[in-house]
Amino acid sequence: MKFYTKLYSLLLMFSPMFFLQCAGSQSGNTGTLNFISIDEELTLGEDISSFTLRYLDIIRNRALNNFLNKMAKTIGDVSHWSALPYTVFVINDDEINHFSLPGGNIYLFRGLIENAETADEIAVVLAHEIAHLSERDAVARLAEKYSFSFAAQSVIGENPEIAEHVISSLYKEATILDYPPEHEFRADVLALEYAQKAHFNPRVLSVFLAKMEENKKIRPEETRLLQMTHPATRARLKRIRKKLKKQTSLLQFTTEFSVDFVNAKQALAKIPR
């Protein structure tokens, strides 16, 4: 897999000293989040964005990027961290996967966008990731795993290797994407709330998860990375359906993004793999 190969190559570039200092030093203390201020998280976000563009196969297309960033802003504006600028990157890989990293950086894989049938499917995925970011889940995991380094350095920006290591370790033992199941379930619940407030159809989240469950059976290679960092799709789907039974839906949802969604998918289809 192209994406996984690039990360593995990047991982080999790091010195043993850095791994001894940073990787796997979990404290299990949620208070470690105090080591990271909002300004530090934003600084780290800029560093991560820089390394993302340098090391990952990021698709740059105006129609695609404008569509995703506009949608992310619409959802972000109704989130618990509306002031955070959300930026969406598309990774040129067939995996049906998504994740987010500190500082408002959201990553969708090409395969996920190609698999989506409506703009609402993209919206609920973005809402899930914006929920993680607004809850500061990624930076909390970062604080737990890199607490020694943060304690020794008062400002994250003083050690750019942290951002580089975050990118190289996304699907390794030192990943910060391995959220506890309850964090994932909480992000799902918030995604329903954010999607509805932004006038997207929140019920589509159950549709998306059902499709992931089906893809896991018929095309497991396309959801391998997603399964590595998320609880069982069936468990998430069960909780979401239970939550949706209690939720009052809007009578009408936005169609503002429908044309842009079609145009974005057409633009993506023209981009080589």
C-alpha positions as CSV (number, residue, x, y, z in Angstrom):
1,M,0.0,0.0,0.0
2,K,1.4,3.4,-1.1
3,F,0.4,5.3,2.0
4,Y,1.7,2.7,4.5
5,T,5.0,2.3,2.6
6,K,5.6,6.0,2.8
7,L,5.0,6.1,6.5
8,Y,7.3,3.1,7.0
9,S,10.1,4.8,5.0
10,L,9.7,8.0,7.1
11,L,9.8,6.0,10.3
12,L,13.2,4.6,9.4
13,M,14.6,8.1,9.2
14,F,14.4,8.9,12.9
15,S,17.4,8.5,15.3
16,P,17.2,5.9,18.1
17,M,17.7,8.7,20.6
18,F,14.4,10.3,19.6
19,F,12.4,7.1,20.1
20,L,14.0,6.5,23.5
21,Q,13.0,9.9,24.5
22,C,9.5,10.1,23.2
23,A,7.8,7.0,21.9
24,G,5.5,4.9,24.1
25,S,6.0,7.0,27.3
26,Q,2.3,6.8,28.4
27,S,1.5,8.4,31.7
28,G,-2.1,7.3,31.9
29,N,-2.7,10.7,33.5
30,T,-5.3,12.9,31.8
31,G,-3.7,15.8,33.6
32,T,-0.9,15.7,31.1
33,L,-3.1,17.7,28.7
34,N,-2.1,20.7,30.9
35,F,1.3,20.5,29.3
36,I,-0.1,21.6,26.0
37,S,-1.7,25.0,25.6
38,I,-4.0,26.1,22.8
39,D,-1.2,28.1,21.2
40,E,1.1,25.1,21.4
41,E,-1.5,22.9,19.7
42,L,-1.9,25.4,16.9
43,T,1.9,25.6,16.5
44,L,2.1,21.8,16.3
45,G,-0.8,21.8,13.8
46,E,1.3,24.1,11.5
47,D,4.3,21.8,11.8
48,I,2.2,18.7,11.2
49,S,0.6,20.3,8.1
50,S,4.1,21.1,6.7
51,F,5.3,17.5,7.2
52,T,2.0,16.1,5.8
53,L,2.6,18.0,2.5
54,R,6.2,16.9,2.4
55,Y,5.8,13.2,3.2
56,L,2.3,12.0,2.3
57,D,0.7,11.8,-1.2
58,I,-1.7,14.7,-0.8
59,I,-4.0,15.6,-3.6
60,R,-4.1,19.3,-4.5
61,N,-7.2,20.3,-6.5
62,R,-9.1,23.5,-6.1
63,A,-12.6,22.2,-6.6
64,L,-12.0,19.3,-4.3
65,N,-10.2,21.3,-1.6
66,N,-12.7,24.2,-1.7
67,F,-15.6,21.8,-1.3
68,L,-14.2,20.0,1.7
69,N,-12.8,23.1,3.5
70,K,-16.1,24.9,3.0
71,M,-18.0,22.0,4.4
72,A,-15.6,21.6,7.3
73,K,-16.0,25.3,8.2
74,T,-19.8,25.0,8.1
75,I,-19.7,22.1,10.6
76,G,-16.8,23.6,12.6
77,D,-18.8,26.8,13.1
78,V,-21.4,24.9,15.1
79,S,-18.9,22.8,17.0
80,H,-17.6,23.3,20.5
81,W,-14.4,24.8,19.1
82,S,-15.8,27.1,16.4
83,A,-12.7,29.3,16.4
84,L,-10.4,26.6,15.3
85,P,-9.6,26.8,11.5
86,Y,-10.3,23.4,10.1
87,T,-8.3,22.2,7.0
88,V,-9.1,19.1,5.1
89,F,-6.4,17.1,3.2
90,V,-7.1,14.3,0.7
91,I,-4.6,11.4,0.7
92,N,-4.2,9.7,-2.7
93,D,-4.9,6.2,-1.5
94,D,-7.8,3.7,-2.1
95,E,-8.3,3.0,1.6
96,I,-11.7,4.0,3.0
97,N,-10.3,5.9,6.0
98,H,-10.2,9.2,7.8
99,F,-8.4,10.7,10.8
100,S,-7.5,14.1,12.3
101,L,-4.5,15.5,14.0
102,P,-3.9,18.5,16.4
103,G,-4.4,22.0,15.1
104,G,-7.5,21.4,13.0
105,N,-6.0,19.1,10.4
106,I,-8.4,16.5,8.9
107,Y,-7.4,13.8,6.5
108,L,-9.8,11.9,4.1
109,F,-8.5,9.1,1.9
110,R,-9.4,9.1,-1.7
111,G,-11.2,5.8,-1.4
112,L,-13.6,7.2,1.2
113,I,-14.6,10.1,-1.1
114,E,-15.0,7.8,-4.1
115,N,-17.2,5.4,-1.9
116,A,-19.5,8.3,-0.8
117,E,-22.8,8.6,-2.6
118,T,-23.9,11.9,-1.1
119,A,-22.5,15.1,0.3
120,D,-24.0,14.1,3.7
121,E,-21.8,11.0,3.9
122,I,-18.7,13.3,3.7
123,A,-20.3,15.7,6.2
124,V,-20.9,13.1,8.9
125,V,-17.3,11.9,8.6
126,L,-16.0,15.5,8.9
127,A,-18.3,16.0,11.8
128,H,-16.8,13.0,13.6
129,E,-13.3,14.3,13.1
130,I,-14.3,17.8,14.1
131,A,-15.7,16.3,17.3
132,H,-12.4,14.7,18.1
133,L,-10.6,18.0,17.5
134,S,-13.1,20.1,19.5
135,E,-12.7,17.6,22.4
136,R,-8.9,17.8,21.9
137,D,-8.7,14.0,21.8
138,A,-5.6,13.9,19.6
139,V,-3.7,16.3,21.7
140,A,-4.7,14.4,24.8
141,R,-3.3,11.2,23.3
142,L,-0.2,13.1,22.3
143,A,0.3,14.5,25.8
144,E,0.0,11.0,27.3
145,K,2.5,9.4,24.9
146,Y,5.0,12.3,24.7
147,S,4.6,13.6,28.2
148,F,8.3,13.4,29.0
149,S,9.2,15.5,26.0
150,F,6.5,18.0,26.7
151,A,7.6,18.4,30.3
152,A,11.2,18.9,29.3
153,Q,10.2,21.5,26.7
154,S,7.7,24.2,27.5
155,V,6.9,24.9,23.8
156,I,6.2,22.2,21.2
157,G,7.6,24.2,18.4
158,E,11.0,23.9,19.9
159,N,11.1,20.3,18.7
160,P,9.9,19.8,15.2
161,E,10.7,16.1,15.4
162,I,7.6,15.6,17.4
163,A,5.4,16.7,14.4
164,E,7.4,14.5,12.1
165,H,7.2,11.5,14.4
166,V,3.4,12.0,14.7
167,I,3.1,11.6,10.9
168,S,5.5,8.7,10.7
169,S,3.8,6.7,13.5
170,L,0.2,7.0,12.5
171,Y,-0.3,3.3,12.1
172,K,2.5,2.1,14.4
173,E,2.6,1.3,18.1
174,A,3.3,4.9,19.0
175,T,0.2,6.2,17.1
176,I,-1.9,8.9,18.7
177,L,-5.0,7.7,16.8
178,D,-5.7,4.8,19.1
179,Y,-8.4,6.6,21.1
180,P,-10.2,4.7,23.8
181,P,-13.5,3.3,22.5
182,E,-15.5,5.8,24.6
183,H,-13.8,8.7,22.8
184,E,-14.9,7.2,19.5
185,F,-18.4,6.7,20.7
186,R,-18.4,10.3,22.0
187,A,-17.2,11.6,18.7
188,D,-20.0,9.7,17.0
189,V,-22.6,11.3,19.3
190,L,-21.2,14.8,18.7
191,A,-21.1,14.1,15.0
192,L,-24.9,13.6,15.1
193,E,-25.2,16.9,16.9
194,Y,-22.9,18.9,14.7
195,A,-24.3,17.5,11.5
196,Q,-27.9,18.4,12.5
197,K,-26.9,21.9,13.6
198,A,-25.2,22.5,10.3
199,H,-28.3,21.2,8.5
200,F,-26.8,18.0,7.2
201,N,-28.7,14.7,7.7
202,P,-27.3,13.1,10.8
203,R,-28.9,9.7,10.1
204,V,-26.5,9.3,7.2
205,L,-23.8,8.4,9.9
206,S,-25.6,5.1,10.4
207,V,-25.7,4.6,6.6
208,F,-21.9,5.3,6.4
209,L,-21.1,2.8,9.2
210,A,-23.3,0.2,7.7
211,K,-21.4,0.6,4.4
212,M,-18.1,0.3,6.3
213,E,-19.4,-3.0,7.9
214,E,-20.3,-4.3,4.5
215,N,-17.0,-3.2,2.9
216,K,-15.1,-4.9,5.8
217,K,-16.6,-8.2,4.6
218,I,-16.3,-7.9,0.8
219,R,-13.2,-5.6,0.5
220,P,-11.3,-5.9,3.8
221,E,-8.2,-4.5,2.3
222,E,-9.9,-1.1,1.9
223,T,-10.8,-0.7,5.6
224,R,-7.7,-2.2,7.2
225,L,-6.3,1.0,8.5
226,L,-9.7,2.2,9.8
227,Q,-10.1,-1.0,11.8
228,M,-6.7,-0.6,13.3
229,T,-7.7,2.6,15.1
230,H,-11.5,2.4,15.6
231,P,-13.7,0.2,17.7
232,A,-15.7,-2.5,15.9
233,T,-18.0,-0.9,13.4
234,R,-20.9,-3.1,14.5
235,A,-20.7,-1.7,18.1
236,R,-20.6,1.9,16.8
237,L,-23.5,1.3,14.6
238,K,-25.6,-0.2,17.4
239,R,-25.0,2.8,19.6
240,I,-25.7,5.3,16.8
241,R,-29.0,3.6,15.8
242,K,-30.1,3.7,19.5
243,K,-29.2,7.4,19.7
244,L,-31.0,8.2,16.5
245,K,-34.2,6.7,17.7
246,K,-34.3,9.4,20.4
247,Q,-33.3,12.2,18.1
248,T,-35.8,14.6,16.4
249,S,-34.7,15.3,12.9
250,L,-35.1,18.4,10.9
251,L,-37.8,18.4,8.2
252,Q,-35.4,19.7,5.6
253,F,-31.7,19.4,5.1
254,T,-29.3,21.6,3.1
255,T,-28.7,20.9,-0.5
256,E,-26.1,23.6,-0.8
257,F,-23.2,21.1,-1.2
258,S,-24.9,18.7,-3.6
259,V,-23.5,20.3,-6.8
260,D,-20.1,20.9,-5.3
261,F,-20.0,17.3,-4.2
262,V,-20.6,16.1,-7.8
263,N,-18.0,18.5,-9.1
264,A,-15.5,17.4,-6.5
265,K,-15.9,13.7,-7.3
266,Q,-15.6,14.4,-11.0
267,A,-12.4,16.4,-10.4
268,L,-11.1,13.5,-8.2
269,A,-11.8,11.0,-11.0
270,K,-9.4,12.8,-13.3
271,I,-6.5,12.7,-10.8
272,P,-4.1,9.8,-11.3
273,R,-3.6,7.4,-8.5
